[in-house]
Amino acid sequence: MWHPSRQTPMERNVAESGSEEKGKDQRDTGHTDSGFLSSGNLQISSELYDSELSNVTTAAPVAPEPMRADSGVDLGLSESLSQLTLKQVTLNPLASGKVQVEPTVELAPVSSEKLEQQRDTSTLRHYKSQRLAEKPLNEEPWQLYYTQDDDGDTQLHIAIVQGFLEAAFSLIRMAPHSCLFNILNDDGQSPLHLAVLTRQPRIVRRLILAGANPALRNFRGNTALHLACATGDLASAKALTDPLTPVERNYLLPGKKIPALPQNLEQRNYDGEMCLHIAAASGQVELVRLLLRLGADLEAREALAGKTALHLAVERGCRSVVAFLLQECRPCLDTQTYAGITAYQIALCLDNQLARELVRLGATPEPLPESDSDSSDEDESLSTNYLPIARLQQNVVGVKV
């Protein structure tokens, strides 16, 4: 008679061996199937659970490997996990002075651009805080006023040219260093040059007291004093040369260097002329008087032709300068140029009355040198400029050359 619950020995062996192999496979892998990969596992999950329980109770204990839960879905988090930062969230920010619960943690991705932006922001904040700590609240932005425009002019250049006296004084006061007064524009002019050319001696004096360099040259090598002598601006010349008064010394800041006045009166421009030569050639008697009083060398010769102030005054026909030099200064009347020409010989070509006056004062009456083929350029220039005039005077007045 057949019984359903009874099994043959062969069937029993097959069932036992199958269950042992299945339990062995599960113990070796150590994986638990979540059920997402196959739907058949949902039907036999209870049977697997019963078999695992029976195997665990019957089999020898084995050290389990670390359990890893694999959902079977690759989310691509391996590269972005290194870019996650911890962001702290406070549950009760208003509960000051109370015991708060432990804050939770959120994972927020951080990009490289955000990190760079945060770094730049922190650097800018540090720089601003440092500038605010160093800069007083009432400091004026002098950098803007002393920035050169397309023509090389600063606001001080423009204020002087436009005649804005108070604006120029304010710009001078706000300058942190005297080197800003020596900025040259594209025409080679400093604020001091422009103040002289526009005849503003008050600005000239203020610039000198503030530390402007009076020996600064323009594109022709002229200093501010050269320009004052050329234009006949006696007030600006005095502002450039007068020593500091006791009242002006009181206005100097502590530790401020006292300007050395007057400047070097022997300084030449690019034509080799000193200030005295320019003043004499321009007929500026008062400027010649001022320069000689300050210590200018009356016998100094300009560098191109070797002419003294007397030579230049006679050549240009400046009778007032010649009279002043002859009556009050008593220069050497026989000083020669590089071509061997004296003041008398120049006057002999240009002014017969002056030539006689020079002879009366002690000049040696020597005739003009004869020109030859070996003469220098100065001789040729002399014969070209003086001899035709001398011959004309000889024919009209009867003066012997």
C-alpha positions, 0 to 999 in steps of 0.5 A: 500500500502506498503512503504519500509521506513515505519516501524511498531511501534514494529520494531521501538521499537526493533531498538531503544532498540538495539541501546541503549543497544549497546551504553550502552555497549560501554560506560561502557567498554571504550575500542576501538576495533582495529580490529585485533581480528575479521574481522567482525568489519571491515564491520560495523565500519561505522555503529558503528561510526554513532551510537556512535555519535548519542548516545553521542549527545542524552545521558547524559554526563558521565565522561570517564575512562582512555583510554587504547589501547590494541592491543591484542598481549602480547609482554612480556615486563612487566619484561624487562621494569624494565631493560631499561635505558635512553641513551642520543643521541646528534644530533649535537656533533660538534656544540660547543657553539651553541644552540642544540636541545633537545636530543632524548632518546633511550631505551637500555636494561641493563643486570646484567652482564653488570652492574657488568662489568661497576662497576668493570671497574670503580673501576679498573680505580679509583685504577689505577688513585690513584696508578699513583698519589701516585707512581712516574714515576721512581719507580722500581718494588721492589716487584718483586725482593723481592718475594721469589721463590720455594726455599725461595730465593729473587733476593738479595739472588741469586745475593749474591750467584752468586757474582753479586756485583753491582746487590746486591748493586742496590737491597739493594738501592731499598728496601723501608724497612730494613725488606726485608734484613731479609728474610730467605730462606728455608735453614734458611739463610738471605742475611747477612748469605750468604754474610758471607759464600761467603766471600763478606765483602763489601756486608756485610758492605752495608747490615749492614749500610742499616739496616740488623739485625746482630743478626738474626739466621739461622737454627742452631742458628748461627748469621752472626758473628758466621759463620764468626768465624767458617770460619775464615773470619776476614774481614767479622767479622770486617764488622759486628762489626766495628763502623761507621766511619764519612764518613759512617754516611754521607751516612745514610739517614735523620732519619735513625737509626744508627746501634748498633755495635758491636752486643751482643757478648754473643749471643749463637747458639743452641749448646750454643756457643758464637762467642768466643768459635767458634773462639777459637775452630777453631784456629782463633787467630785474631778473638779471639783477635778481639772479646776480644778487642770488649769486649767478656767475656774470662771466659764465658762458653758454655752452653752444657759442661761449657767449656771456650775458653781456655778449647776448645783451649786446647781440639782441640789442637789449640796451637796458640790460647792457646799461645795467651791466656796464654801470652796476656790475662792471663785467670783463669787456674783453671776454671772448666767445669760442670764436674769439669775438668780444662784446665790442666787436659785436657792438661794432657791427650792430651799434656804433654808439654802444661800441664807443661806450664800451671803448670809453669804459675800457674795452679794447677796440679790436677789428673783426677777424677776417674769415677764411676757408679754415674758419669754424662754423661760428666764424661763418655765422659771425660773418653772415650775421655781423659783417653785412651790418657792419659794412652797411653802417660803414657806408652810412656813418663812416665807421671803419671796420 
